[in-house]
Amino acid sequence: MAIAHPELLNMHRWKRTMLQIGSKFPNLRGFAQDPRKRFDLYKYIDGDDTDNSSNKNTSWSIIFVHPGDFTPVCLTELGAAAEMRIEFRNRAIKLIGFSCNDSASHRRWIRDIEYISG
């Protein structure tokens, strides 16, 4: 699962237009939980990423967008998704989470999510 923050993701460009059914989700770029690595949503989904995923050329993804790290509902939602990560991986579905916090916060939050999901 990748978790990124929108500070450098140019979210202001697509805030003006609400997505409709059939709309293409905008490509988001920025830094993920590792601040030394750039994140590119389309590359992550297509399997051209640095997570060593075996899910190359993935056609499905689930994108979680949260108001902030450590919010209770978001934690349990991502924890439940993390518990099912093998099922998602077997179906070549990638999970992606976005929130407004920085990379250090994401790393701490990931530890909490991993603790919740076992």
Backbone atoms as SQL, in Angstrom:
CREATE TABLE atoms (id INTEGER PRIMARY KEY, chain TEXT, resi INTEGER, resn TEXT, atom TEXT, x REAL, y REAL, z REAL);
INSERT INTO atoms VALUES
  (1, 'A', 1, 'MET', 'N', 0.852, -1.169, 0.000),
  (2, 'A', 1, 'MET', 'CA', 0.000, 0.000, 0.000),
  (3, 'A', 1, 'MET', 'C', 0.893, 1.225, 0.000),
  (4, 'A', 2, 'ALA', 'N', 0.586, 2.167, -0.816),
  (5, 'A', 2, 'ALA', 'CA', 1.313, 3.438, -0.840),
  (6, 'A', 2, 'ALA', 'C', 0.479, 4.486, -0.128),
  (7, 'A', 3, 'ILE', 'N', 1.146, 5.323, 0.622),
  (8, 'A', 3, 'ILE', 'CA', 0.467, 6.450, 1.252),
  (9, 'A', 3, 'ILE', 'C', 1.243, 7.699, 0.889),
  (10, 'A', 4, 'ALA', 'N', 0.570, 8.672, 0.334),
  (11, 'A', 4, 'ALA', 'CA', 1.216, 9.907, -0.106),
  (12, 'A', 4, 'ALA', 'C', 0.469, 11.106, 0.452),
  (13, 'A', 5, 'HIS', 'N', 1.125, 12.243, 0.458),
  (14, 'A', 5, 'HIS', 'CA', 0.446, 13.466, 0.897),
  (15, 'A', 5, 'HIS', 'C', 0.386, 14.448, -0.261),
  (16, 'A', 6, 'PRO', 'N', -0.654, 15.278, -0.289),
  (17, 'A', 6, 'PRO', 'CA', -0.902, 16.113, -1.458),
  (18, 'A', 6, 'PRO', 'C', -0.151, 17.431, -1.484),
  (19, 'A', 7, 'GLU', 'N', 0.723, 17.689, -0.524),
  (20, 'A', 7, 'GLU', 'CA', 1.409, 18.977, -0.475),
  (21, 'A', 7, 'GLU', 'C', 2.051, 19.311, -1.809),
  (22, 'A', 8, 'LEU', 'N', 2.682, 18.329, -2.413),
  (23, 'A', 8, 'LEU', 'CA', 3.355, 18.556, -3.692),
  (24, 'A', 8, 'LEU', 'C', 2.659, 17.833, -4.835),
  (25, 'A', 9, 'LEU', 'N', 1.398, 17.505, -4.650),
  (26, 'A', 9, 'LEU', 'CA', 0.699, 16.708, -5.646),
  (27, 'A', 9, 'LEU', 'C', -0.142, 17.536, -6.603),
  (28, 'A', 10, 'ASN', 'N', -0.029, 18.858, -6.546),
  (29, 'A', 10, 'ASN', 'CA', -0.774, 19.735, -7.449),
  (30, 'A', 10, 'ASN', 'C', -2.275, 19.494, -7.392),
  (31, 'A', 11, 'MET', 'N', -2.796, 19.255, -6.192),
  (32, 'A', 11, 'MET', 'CA', -4.222, 18.991, -6.054),
  (33, 'A', 11, 'MET', 'C', -5.059, 20.212, -6.418),
  (34, 'A', 12, 'HIS', 'N', -4.474, 21.402, -6.314),
  (35, 'A', 12, 'HIS', 'CA', -5.239, 22.606, -6.636),
  (36, 'A', 12, 'HIS', 'C', -5.713, 22.611, -8.084),
  (37, 'A', 13, 'ARG', 'N', -5.007, 21.907, -8.958),
  (38, 'A', 13, 'ARG', 'CA', -5.393, 21.870, -10.374),
  (39, 'A', 13, 'ARG', 'C', -6.719, 21.147, -10.578),
  (40, 'A', 14, 'TRP', 'N', -6.996, 20.121, -9.791),
  (41, 'A', 14, 'TRP', 'CA', -8.214, 19.353, -10.035),
  (42, 'A', 14, 'TRP', 'C', -9.292, 19.616, -9.012),
  (43, 'A', 15, 'LYS', 'N', -9.062, 20.503, -8.049),
  (44, 'A', 15, 'LYS', 'CA', -10.119, 20.861, -7.109),
  (45, 'A', 15, 'LYS', 'C', -11.265, 21.564, -7.820),
  (46, 'A', 16, 'ARG', 'N', -10.967, 22.227, -8.909),
  (47, 'A', 16, 'ARG', 'CA', -11.973, 23.012, -9.624),
  (48, 'A', 16, 'ARG', 'C', -13.027, 22.152, -10.300),
  (49, 'A', 17, 'THR', 'N', -12.706, 20.920, -10.615),
  (50, 'A', 17, 'THR', 'CA', -13.624, 20.072, -11.358),
  (51, 'A', 17, 'THR', 'C', -13.899, 18.799, -10.574),
  (52, 'A', 18, 'MET', 'N', -15.160, 18.587, -10.241),
  (53, 'A', 18, 'MET', 'CA', -15.530, 17.363, -9.544),
  (54, 'A', 18, 'MET', 'C', -15.518, 16.205, -10.539),
  (55, 'A', 19, 'LEU', 'N', -15.010, 15.065, -10.099),
  (56, 'A', 19, 'LEU', 'CA', -14.997, 13.888, -10.960),
  (57, 'A', 19, 'LEU', 'C', -16.418, 13.379, -11.154),
  (58, 'A', 20, 'GLN', 'N', -16.688, 12.912, -12.334),
  (59, 'A', 20, 'GLN', 'CA', -17.978, 12.330, -12.677),
  (60, 'A', 20, 'GLN', 'C', -17.762, 10.856, -13.005),
  (61, 'A', 21, 'ILE', 'N', -18.836, 10.091, -13.044),
  (62, 'A', 21, 'ILE', 'CA', -18.727, 8.693, -13.448),
  (63, 'A', 21, 'ILE', 'C', -18.107, 8.657, -14.838),
  (64, 'A', 22, 'GLY', 'N', -17.091, 7.838, -14.985),
  (65, 'A', 22, 'GLY', 'CA', -16.391, 7.731, -16.255),
  (66, 'A', 22, 'GLY', 'C', -15.217, 8.682, -16.393),
  (67, 'A', 23, 'SER', 'N', -15.065, 9.612, -15.424),
  (68, 'A', 23, 'SER', 'CA', -13.926, 10.534, -15.469),
  (69, 'A', 23, 'SER', 'C', -12.638, 9.781, -15.192),
  (70, 'A', 24, 'LYS', 'N', -11.576, 10.268, -15.768),
  (71, 'A', 24, 'LYS', 'CA', -10.258, 9.716, -15.479),
  (72, 'A', 24, 'LYS', 'C', -9.723, 10.404, -14.226),
  (73, 'A', 25, 'PHE', 'N', -9.298, 9.615, -13.253),
  (74, 'A', 25, 'PHE', 'CA', -8.752, 10.170, -12.020),
  (75, 'A', 25, 'PHE', 'C', -7.440, 10.878, -12.358),
  (76, 'A', 26, 'PRO', 'N', -7.217, 12.058, -11.803),
  (77, 'A', 26, 'PRO', 'CA', -5.997, 12.805, -12.153),
  (78, 'A', 26, 'PRO', 'C', -4.735, 12.109, -11.659),
  (79, 'A', 27, 'ASN', 'N', -3.669, 12.275, -12.409),
  (80, 'A', 27, 'ASN', 'CA', -2.384, 11.731, -11.992),
  (81, 'A', 27, 'ASN', 'C', -1.828, 12.612, -10.883),
  (82, 'A', 28, 'LEU', 'N', -1.545, 12.019, -9.747),
  (83, 'A', 28, 'LEU', 'CA', -0.999, 12.754, -8.614),
  (84, 'A', 28, 'LEU', 'C', 0.470, 12.398, -8.462),
  (85, 'A', 29, 'ARG', 'N', 1.298, 13.414, -8.312),
  (86, 'A', 29, 'ARG', 'CA', 2.741, 13.205, -8.152),
  (87, 'A', 29, 'ARG', 'C', 3.203, 13.937, -6.904),
  (88, 'A', 30, 'GLY', 'N', 4.165, 13.368, -6.232),
  (89, 'A', 30, 'GLY', 'CA', 4.706, 14.007, -5.032),
  (90, 'A', 30, 'GLY', 'C', 5.584, 13.032, -4.284),
  (91, 'A', 31, 'PHE', 'N', 5.621, 13.176, -2.985),
  (92, 'A', 31, 'PHE', 'CA', 6.438, 12.316, -2.145),
  (93, 'A', 31, 'PHE', 'C', 5.536, 11.382, -1.352),
  (94, 'A', 32, 'ALA', 'N', 5.973, 10.139, -1.207),
  (95, 'A', 32, 'ALA', 'CA', 5.213, 9.153, -0.446),
  (96, 'A', 32, 'ALA', 'C', 5.789, 9.053, 0.958),
  (97, 'A', 33, 'GLN', 'N', 5.610, 7.891, 1.592),
  (98, 'A', 33, 'GLN', 'CA', 6.098, 7.753, 2.961),
  (99, 'A', 33, 'GLN', 'C', 7.616, 7.850, 3.053),
  (100, 'A', 34, 'ASP', 'N', 8.318, 7.599, 1.967),
  (101, 'A', 34, 'ASP', 'CA', 9.766, 7.806, 1.920),
  (102, 'A', 34, 'ASP', 'C', 10.016, 9.133, 1.202),
  (103, 'A', 35, 'PRO', 'N', 10.438, 10.174, 1.932),
  (104, 'A', 35, 'PRO', 'CA', 10.574, 11.495, 1.317),
  (105, 'A', 35, 'PRO', 'C', 11.659, 11.575, 0.244),
  (106, 'A', 36, 'ARG', 'N', 12.490, 10.539, 0.121),
  (107, 'A', 36, 'ARG', 'CA', 13.530, 10.546, -0.912),
  (108, 'A', 36, 'ARG', 'C', 13.007, 10.023, -2.245),
  (109, 'A', 37, 'LYS', 'N', 11.824, 9.429, -2.229),
  (110, 'A', 37, 'LYS', 'CA', 11.274, 8.834, -3.446),
  (111, 'A', 37, 'LYS', 'C', 10.070, 9.630, -3.921),
  (112, 'A', 38, 'ARG', 'N', 10.036, 9.858, -5.214),
  (113, 'A', 38, 'ARG', 'CA', 8.892, 10.533, -5.823),
  (114, 'A', 38, 'ARG', 'C', 7.783, 9.506, -6.069),
  (115, 'A', 39, 'PHE', 'N', 6.561, 9.954, -5.943),
  (116, 'A', 39, 'PHE', 'CA', 5.404, 9.096, -6.180),
  (117, 'A', 39, 'PHE', 'C', 4.676, 9.603, -7.417),
  (118, 'A', 40, 'ASP', 'N', 4.283, 8.696, -8.281),
  (119, 'A', 40, 'ASP', 'CA', 3.501, 9.015, -9.473),
  (120, 'A', 40, 'ASP', 'C', 2.349, 8.012, -9.510),
  (121, 'A', 41, 'LEU', 'N', 1.134, 8.494, -9.334),
  (122, 'A', 41, 'LEU', 'CA', -0.023, 7.609, -9.223),
  (123, 'A', 41, 'LEU', 'C', -0.163, 6.691, -10.429),
  (124, 'A', 42, 'TYR', 'N', -0.084, 7.235, -11.634),
  (125, 'A', 42, 'TYR', 'CA', -0.258, 6.400, -12.825),
  (126, 'A', 42, 'TYR', 'C', 0.820, 5.327, -12.918),
  (127, 'A', 43, 'LYS', 'N', 2.056, 5.682, -12.608),
  (128, 'A', 43, 'LYS', 'CA', 3.128, 4.679, -12.653),
  (129, 'A', 43, 'LYS', 'C', 2.906, 3.605, -11.593),
  (130, 'A', 44, 'TYR', 'N', 2.452, 4.009, -10.416),
  (131, 'A', 44, 'TYR', 'CA', 2.179, 3.037, -9.353),
  (132, 'A', 44, 'TYR', 'C', 1.083, 2.065, -9.791),
  (133, 'A', 45, 'ILE', 'N', 0.007, 2.601, -10.339),
  (134, 'A', 45, 'ILE', 'CA', -1.107, 1.760, -10.770),
  (135, 'A', 45, 'ILE', 'C', -0.683, 0.829, -11.903),
  (136, 'A', 46, 'ASP', 'N', 0.109, 1.330, -12.840),
  (137, 'A', 46, 'ASP', 'CA', 0.535, 0.527, -13.991),
  (138, 'A', 46, 'ASP', 'C', 1.632, -0.474, -13.660),
  (139, 'A', 47, 'GLY', 'N', 2.164, -0.414, -12.439),
  (140, 'A', 47, 'GLY', 'CA', 3.191, -1.362, -12.053),
  (141, 'A', 47, 'GLY', 'C', 4.598, -0.893, -12.325),
  (142, 'A', 48, 'ASP', 'N', 4.765, 0.313, -12.817),
  (143, 'A', 48, 'ASP', 'CA', 6.092, 0.880, -13.063),
  (144, 'A', 48, 'ASP', 'C', 6.469, 1.729, -11.852),
  (145, 'A', 49, 'ASP', 'N', 6.670, 1.053, -10.728),
  (146, 'A', 49, 'ASP', 'CA', 6.912, 1.756, -9.475),
  (147, 'A', 49, 'ASP', 'C', 8.115, 1.160, -8.766),
  (148, 'A', 50, 'THR', 'N', 8.368, 1.631, -7.585),
  (149, 'A', 50, 'THR', 'CA', 9.536, 1.167, -6.838),
  (150, 'A', 50, 'THR', 'C', 9.143, 0.296, -5.659),
  (151, 'A', 51, 'ASP', 'N', 7.915, -0.200, -5.620),
  (152, 'A', 51, 'ASP', 'CA', 7.517, -1.021, -4.477),
  (153, 'A', 51, 'ASP', 'C', 7.773, -2.507, -4.705),
  (154, 'A', 52, 'ASN', 'N', 8.462, -2.841, -5.797),
  (155, 'A', 52, 'ASN', 'CA', 8.786, -4.229, -6.133),
  (156, 'A', 52, 'ASN', 'C', 7.541, -5.097, -6.213),
  (157, 'A', 53, 'SER', 'N', 6.467, -4.523, -6.653),
  (158, 'A', 53, 'SER', 'CA', 5.207, -5.244, -6.735),
  (159, 'A', 53, 'SER', 'C', 5.251, -6.277, -7.847),
  (160, 'A', 54, 'SER', 'N', 4.591, -7.387, -7.596),
  (161, 'A', 54, 'SER', 'CA', 4.454, -8.393, -8.649),
  (162, 'A', 54, 'SER', 'C', 3.228, -8.109, -9.506),
  (163, 'A', 55, 'ASN', 'N', 2.469, -7.077, -9.144),
  (164, 'A', 55, 'ASN', 'CA', 1.245, -6.739, -9.874),
  (165, 'A', 55, 'ASN', 'C', 1.543, -5.767, -11.003),
  (166, 'A', 56, 'LYS', 'N', 2.271, -6.194, -11.983),
  (167, 'A', 56, 'LYS', 'CA', 2.573, -5.333, -13.120),
  (168, 'A', 56, 'LYS', 'C', 1.345, -5.234, -14.014),
  (169, 'A', 57, 'ASN', 'N', 1.160, -4.079, -14.618),
  (170, 'A', 57, 'ASN', 'CA', 0.030, -3.822, -15.509),
  (171, 'A', 57, 'ASN', 'C', -1.315, -4.022, -14.815),
  (172, 'A', 58, 'THR', 'N', -1.410, -3.549, -13.602),
  (173, 'A', 58, 'THR', 'CA', -2.641, -3.649, -12.837),
  (174, 'A', 58, 'THR', 'C', -3.738, -2.831, -13.500),
  (175, 'A', 59, 'SER', 'N', -4.938, -3.378, -13.547),
  (176, 'A', 59, 'SER', 'CA', -6.033, -2.634, -14.159),
  (177, 'A', 59, 'SER', 'C', -6.987, -2.055, -13.127),
  (178, 'A', 60, 'TRP', 'N', -6.863, -2.444, -11.871),
  (179, 'A', 60, 'TRP', 'CA', -7.759, -1.948, -10.828),
  (180, 'A', 60, 'TRP', 'C', -6.965, -1.420, -9.644),
  (181, 'A', 61, 'SER', 'N', -7.510, -0.382, -9.042),
  (182, 'A', 61, 'SER', 'CA', -6.911, 0.202, -7.839),
  (183, 'A', 61, 'SER', 'C', -8.029, 0.724, -6.954),
  (184, 'A', 62, 'ILE', 'N', -7.762, 0.778, -5.662),
  (185, 'A', 62, 'ILE', 'CA', -8.670, 1.410, -4.711),
  (186, 'A', 62, 'ILE', 'C', -7.913, 2.573, -4.105),
  (187, 'A', 63, 'ILE', 'N', -8.489, 3.757, -4.216),
  (188, 'A', 63, 'ILE', 'CA', -7.847, 4.971, -3.717),
  (189, 'A', 63, 'ILE', 'C', -8.608, 5.451, -2.489),
  (190, 'A', 64, 'PHE', 'N', -7.897, 5.538, -1.368),
  (191, 'A', 64, 'PHE', 'CA', -8.456, 6.051, -0.120),
  (192, 'A', 64, 'PHE', 'C', -7.965, 7.483, 0.055),
  (193, 'A', 65, 'VAL', 'N', -8.866, 8.403, 0.287),
  (194, 'A', 65, 'VAL', 'CA', -8.491, 9.796, 0.529),
  (195, 'A', 65, 'VAL', 'C', -9.025, 10.170, 1.902),
  (196, 'A', 66, 'HIS', 'N', -8.117, 10.552, 2.793),
  (197, 'A', 66, 'HIS', 'CA', -8.472, 10.834, 4.180),
  (198, 'A', 66, 'HIS', 'C', -8.093, 12.254, 4.561),
  (199, 'A', 67, 'PRO', 'N', -8.807, 12.846, 5.519),
  (200, 'A', 67, 'PRO', 'CA', -8.500, 14.221, 5.930),
  (201, 'A', 67, 'PRO', 'C', -7.189, 14.335, 6.692),
  (202, 'A', 68, 'GLY', 'N', -6.730, 13.248, 7.283),
  (203, 'A', 68, 'GLY', 'CA', -5.479, 13.307, 8.031),
  (204, 'A', 68, 'GLY', 'C', -5.120, 11.949, 8.599),
  (205, 'A', 69, 'ASP', 'N', -3.844, 11.770, 8.896),
  (206, 'A', 69, 'ASP', 'CA', -3.374, 10.540, 9.520),
  (207, 'A', 69, 'ASP', 'C', -3.944, 10.434, 10.932),
  (208, 'A', 70, 'PHE', 'N', -4.106, 9.212, 11.395),
  (209, 'A', 70, 'PHE', 'CA', -4.522, 8.897, 12.765),
  (210, 'A', 70, 'PHE', 'C', -5.988, 9.202, 13.058),
  (211, 'A', 71, 'THR', 'N', -6.792, 9.535, 12.063),
  (212, 'A', 71, 'THR', 'CA', -8.216, 9.703, 12.329),
  (213, 'A', 71, 'THR', 'C', -8.815, 8.311, 12.529),
  (214, 'A', 72, 'PRO', 'N', -9.663, 8.127, 13.556),
  (215, 'A', 72, 'PRO', 'CA', -10.101, 6.778, 13.946),
  (216, 'A', 72, 'PRO', 'C', -10.760, 5.965, 12.830),
  (217, 'A', 73, 'VAL', 'N', -11.705, 6.533, 12.125),
  (218, 'A', 73, 'VAL', 'CA', -12.387, 5.771, 11.074),
  (219, 'A', 73, 'VAL', 'C', -11.410, 5.407, 9.965),
  (220, 'A', 74, 'CYS', 'N', -10.549, 6.334, 9.609),
  (221, 'A', 74, 'CYS', 'CA', -9.569, 6.079, 8.547),
  (222, 'A', 74, 'CYS', 'C', -8.619, 4.957, 8.947),
  (223, 'A', 75, 'LEU', 'N', -8.216, 4.951, 10.203),
  (224, 'A', 75, 'LEU', 'CA', -7.307, 3.922, 10.698),
  (225, 'A', 75, 'LEU', 'C', -7.942, 2.543, 10.584),
  (226, 'A', 76, 'THR', 'N', -9.202, 2.411, 11.013),
  (227, 'A', 76, 'THR', 'CA', -9.848, 1.105, 10.940),
  (228, 'A', 76, 'THR', 'C', -10.155, 0.715, 9.494),
  (229, 'A', 77, 'GLU', 'N', -10.488, 1.688, 8.663),
  (230, 'A', 77, 'GLU', 'CA', -10.748, 1.404, 7.246),
  (231, 'A', 77, 'GLU', 'C', -9.484, 0.871, 6.566),
  (232, 'A', 78, 'LEU', 'N', -8.365, 1.559, 6.751),
  (233, 'A', 78, 'LEU', 'CA', -7.116, 1.097, 6.143),
  (234, 'A', 78, 'LEU', 'C', -6.632, -0.191, 6.795),
  (235, 'A', 79, 'GLY', 'N', -6.880, -0.339, 8.106),
  (236, 'A', 79, 'GLY', 'CA', -6.526, -1.585, 8.785),
  (237, 'A', 79, 'GLY', 'C', -7.272, -2.771, 8.192),
  (238, 'A', 80, 'ALA', 'N', -8.570, -2.592, 7.933),
  (239, 'A', 80, 'ALA', 'CA', -9.368, -3.662, 7.323),
  (240, 'A', 80, 'ALA', 'C', -8.865, -3.977, 5.914),
  (241, 'A', 81, 'ALA', 'N', -8.531, -2.946, 5.160),
  (242, 'A', 81, 'ALA', 'CA', -7.992, -3.166, 3.810),
  (243, 'A', 81, 'ALA', 'C', -6.644, -3.881, 3.889),
  (244, 'A', 82, 'ALA', 'N', -5.814, -3.487, 4.857),
  (245, 'A', 82, 'ALA', 'CA', -4.502, -4.125, 5.014),
  (246, 'A', 82, 'ALA', 'C', -4.651, -5.599, 5.392),
  (247, 'A', 83, 'GLU', 'N', -5.658, -5.923, 6.214),
  (248, 'A', 83, 'GLU', 'CA', -5.901, -7.325, 6.566),
  (249, 'A', 83, 'GLU', 'C', -6.230, -8.158, 5.330),
  (250, 'A', 84, 'MET', 'N', -6.819, -7.526, 4.340),
  (251, 'A', 84, 'MET', 'CA', -7.216, -8.226, 3.118),
  (252, 'A', 84, 'MET', 'C', -6.206, -8.048, 1.988),
  (253, 'A', 85, 'ARG', 'N', -5.006, -7.549, 2.302),
  (254, 'A', 85, 'ARG', 'CA', -4.045, -7.209, 1.248),
  (255, 'A', 85, 'ARG', 'C', -3.668, -8.399, 0.375),
  (256, 'A', 86, 'ILE', 'N', -3.624, -9.590, 0.944),
  (257, 'A', 86, 'ILE', 'CA', -3.287, -10.763, 0.129),
  (258, 'A', 86, 'ILE', 'C', -4.396, -11.029, -0.888),
  (259, 'A', 87, 'GLU', 'N', -5.643, -10.899, -0.454),
  (260, 'A', 87, 'GLU', 'CA', -6.770, -11.054, -1.388),
  (261, 'A', 87, 'GLU', 'C', -6.702, -10.016, -2.502),
  (262, 'A', 88, 'PHE', 'N', -6.422, -8.770, -2.122),
  (263, 'A', 88, 'PHE', 'CA', -6.299, -7.721, -3.139),
  (264, 'A', 88, 'PHE', 'C', -5.133, -8.021, -4.081),
  (265, 'A', 89, 'ARG', 'N', -4.002, -8.424, -3.525),
  (266, 'A', 89, 'ARG', 'CA', -2.830, -8.726, -4.352),
  (267, 'A', 89, 'ARG', 'C', -3.132, -9.875, -5.316),
  (268, 'A', 90, 'ASN', 'N', -3.824, -10.907, -4.820),
  (269, 'A', 90, 'ASN', 'CA', -4.170, -12.041, -5.683),
  (270, 'A', 90, 'ASN', 'C', -5.067, -11.631, -6.843),
  (271, 'A', 91, 'ARG', 'N', -5.803, -10.565, -6.663),
  (272, 'A', 91, 'ARG', 'CA', -6.690, -10.060, -7.716),
  (273, 'A', 91, 'ARG', 'C', -6.052, -8.903, -8.488),
  (274, 'A', 92, 'ALA', 'N', -4.774, -8.674, -8.247),
  (275, 'A', 92, 'ALA', 'CA', -4.013, -7.608, -8.922),
  (276, 'A', 92, 'ALA', 'C', -4.646, -6.237, -8.705),
  (277, 'A', 93, 'ILE', 'N', -5.089, -5.982, -7.462),
  (278, 'A', 93, 'ILE', 'CA', -5.664, -4.686, -7.104),
  (279, 'A', 93, 'ILE', 'C', -4.688, -3.981, -6.177),
  (280, 'A', 94, 'LYS', 'N', -4.331, -2.753, -6.522),
  (281, 'A', 94, 'LYS', 'CA', -3.423, -1.964, -5.690),
  (282, 'A', 94, 'LYS', 'C', -4.219, -1.026, -4.803),
  (283, 'A', 95, 'LEU', 'N', -3.739, -0.857, -3.583),
  (284, 'A', 95, 'LEU', 'CA', -4.355, 0.041, -2.612),
  (285, 'A', 95, 'LEU', 'C', -3.486, 1.279, -2.471),
  (286, 'A', 96, 'ILE', 'N', -4.111, 2.445, -2.489),
  (287, 'A', 96, 'ILE', 'CA', -3.382, 3.707, -2.386),
  (288, 'A', 96, 'ILE', 'C', -4.122, 4.598, -1.408),
  (289, 'A', 97, 'GLY', 'N', -3.393, 5.192, -0.463),
  (290, 'A', 97, 'GLY', 'CA', -4.012, 6.108, 0.487),
  (291, 'A', 97, 'GLY', 'C', -3.382, 7.481, 0.413),
  (292, 'A', 98, 'PHE', 'N', -4.217, 8.514, 0.466),
  (293, 'A', 98, 'PHE', 'CA', -3.748, 9.899, 0.462),
  (294, 'A', 98, 'PHE', 'C', -4.267, 10.610, 1.703),
  (295, 'A', 99, 'SER', 'N', -3.421, 11.435, 2.284),
  (296, 'A', 99, 'SER', 'CA', -3.856, 12.344, 3.347),
  (297, 'A', 99, 'SER', 'C', -2.976, 13.587, 3.281),
  (298, 'A', 100, 'CYS', 'N', -3.281, 14.546, 4.116),
  (299, 'A', 100, 'CYS', 'CA', -2.605, 15.852, 4.059),
  (300, 'A', 100, 'CYS', 'C', -1.345, 15.927, 4.912),
  (301, 'A', 101, 'ASN', 'N', -0.956, 14.860, 5.555),
  (302, 'A', 101, 'ASN', 'CA', 0.185, 14.908, 6.460),
  (303, 'A', 101, 'ASN', 'C', 1.505, 14.666, 5.739),
  (304, 'A', 102, 'ASP', 'N', 2.597, 14.894, 6.463),
  (305, 'A', 102, 'ASP', 'CA', 3.921, 14.741, 5.862),
  (306, 'A', 102, 'ASP', 'C', 4.399, 13.287, 5.925),
  (307, 'A', 103, 'SER', 'N', 5.546, 13.035, 5.314),
  (308, 'A', 103, 'SER', 'CA', 6.081, 11.678, 5.205),
  (309, 'A', 103, 'SER', 'C', 6.352, 11.046, 6.559),
  (310, 'A', 104, 'ALA', 'N', 6.871, 11.807, 7.510),
  (311, 'A', 104, 'ALA', 'CA', 7.156, 11.259, 8.844),
  (312, 'A', 104, 'ALA', 'C', 5.863, 10.793, 9.516),
  (313, 'A', 105, 'SER', 'N', 4.819, 11.578, 9.380),
  (314, 'A', 105, 'SER', 'CA', 3.521, 11.197, 9.943),
  (315, 'A', 105, 'SER', 'C', 3.001, 9.926, 9.279),
  (316, 'A', 106, 'HIS', 'N', 3.162, 9.819, 7.968),
  (317, 'A', 106, 'HIS', 'CA', 2.711, 8.621, 7.249),
  (318, 'A', 106, 'HIS', 'C', 3.425, 7.376, 7.765),
  (319, 'A', 107, 'ARG', 'N', 4.722, 7.476, 7.985),
  (320, 'A', 107, 'ARG', 'CA', 5.471, 6.311, 8.474),
  (321, 'A', 107, 'ARG', 'C', 4.951, 5.870, 9.837),
  (322, 'A', 108, 'ARG', 'N', 4.660, 6.824, 10.724),
  (323, 'A', 108, 'ARG', 'CA', 4.101, 6.477, 12.044),
  (324, 'A', 108, 'ARG', 'C', 2.705, 5.867, 11.884),
  (325, 'A', 109, 'TRP', 'N', 1.916, 6.438, 10.990),
  (326, 'A', 109, 'TRP', 'CA', 0.556, 5.948, 10.775),
  (327, 'A', 109, 'TRP', 'C', 0.572, 4.533, 10.207),
  (328, 'A', 110, 'ILE', 'N', 1.499, 4.263, 9.307),
  (329, 'A', 110, 'ILE', 'CA', 1.615, 2.919, 8.737),
  (330, 'A', 110, 'ILE', 'C', 1.892, 1.903, 9.838),
  (331, 'A', 111, 'ARG', 'N', 2.730, 2.256, 10.796),
  (332, 'A', 111, 'ARG', 'CA', 2.988, 1.341, 11.922),
  (333, 'A', 111, 'ARG', 'C', 1.695, 1.059, 12.689),
  (334, 'A', 112, 'ASP', 'N', 0.880, 2.081, 12.900),
  (335, 'A', 112, 'ASP', 'CA', -0.404, 1.877, 13.575),
  (336, 'A', 112, 'ASP', 'C', -1.326, 0.980, 12.745),
  (337, 'A', 113, 'ILE', 'N', -1.375, 1.223, 11.457),
  (338, 'A', 113, 'ILE', 'CA', -2.219, 0.410, 10.571),
  (339, 'A', 113, 'ILE', 'C', -1.756, -1.043, 10.606),
  (340, 'A', 114, 'GLU', 'N', -0.442, -1.262, 10.544),
  (341, 'A', 114, 'GLU', 'CA', 0.098, -2.623, 10.598),
  (342, 'A', 114, 'GLU', 'C', -0.217, -3.286, 11.935),
  (343, 'A', 115, 'TYR', 'N', -0.171, -2.520, 13.019),
  (344, 'A', 115, 'TYR', 'CA', -0.499, -3.062, 14.344),
  (345, 'A', 115, 'TYR', 'C', -1.974, -3.481, 14.395),
  (346, 'A', 116, 'ILE', 'N', -2.847, -2.630, 13.869),
  (347, 'A', 116, 'ILE', 'CA', -4.288, -2.917, 13.862),
  (348, 'A', 116, 'ILE', 'C', -4.589, -4.147, 13.010),
  (349, 'A', 117, 'SER', 'N', -3.911, -4.257, 11.870),
  (350, 'A', 117, 'SER', 'CA', -4.234, -5.324, 10.917),
  (351, 'A', 117, 'SER', 'C', -3.462, -6.612, 11.169),
  (352, 'A', 118, 'GLY', 'N', -2.557, -6.595, 12.112),
  (353, 'A', 118, 'GLY', 'CA', -1.814, -7.803, 12.443),
  (354, 'A', 118, 'GLY', 'C', -0.736, -8.072, 11.518);
